[in-house]
Structures are given as C-alpha cells and as structure tokens.
Amino acid sequence: MNEQAVYAMKLTKLYPLLVAKAERKGRTQQETDAVIRWLTGYDSAGLAAQLERDVDYGTFFREAPRLNPAWQQITGTICGCRIEAIQDPLMRQIRVLDKLIDQLAKGKPLEKLLPE
C-alpha cells in the first residue's frame, strides 16, 4: 500500500482496529488512548472531535496539537520496516503509533513504553 493510500484512510476505520488489537491481548481502550494522546498531544476531547469529524489518518497526524518530542526515540521494526529508516516524517509517525500499540498489546507497561 502506498503512502497516500495510508494517509487517506479514515481514522474512524483505523481507531477501532488499534483498540481491538490491544484489547485482544488484555489491554484497554483507555491504555490505547493514552498511547495516542502521548504521541500526538490530543486530549480526550480532541481525539473524540477528530473521530467525530471523520478525518483521514494524514490529517489526524498533521493536525496533532503537539507531537511528543520523544517520538523520535522510538526505533525497531514494524511490518518488516525499520522505523528509523523511514524518510517521510508523517509515515514515520504513523509507524511509531503502530509500534507503540504493538508493544502495548505485547504487555509492555505504559510507563516503560512511553519515553519521557
């Protein structure tokens, strides 16, 4: 799938998938939301507003109130791709969220998952 297709995907389609991935492994929607809020700077109302507006994934990240500066410390692989090797900052941010949700689903505690 190309980058533009990923950016055009609706948040209302992707958000439930992120929550379901975490919940299948015994984690909660609240923990998933905490990861999203940590990365993007949205508060609960802001996240709900973006879902209500039915924005696409690209817009969701471009309109993020304040990306956590520590997001660039997240490394590793997701879908066979090294996060730190991704050149496009928007795609890298999307893959960082994927990685964080994967780690959450694998049981990593929030306090260890989200760098200061």
Secondary structure, DSSP 8 states (H G I E B T S, - for coil): --HHHHHHSBHHHHHHHHHHHHHHTT--HHHHHHHHHHHH---HHHHHHHHHHT-BHHHHHHT-S---GGGGG--SEETTEEGGG--SHHHHHHHHHHHHHHHHHTT--HHHHS--
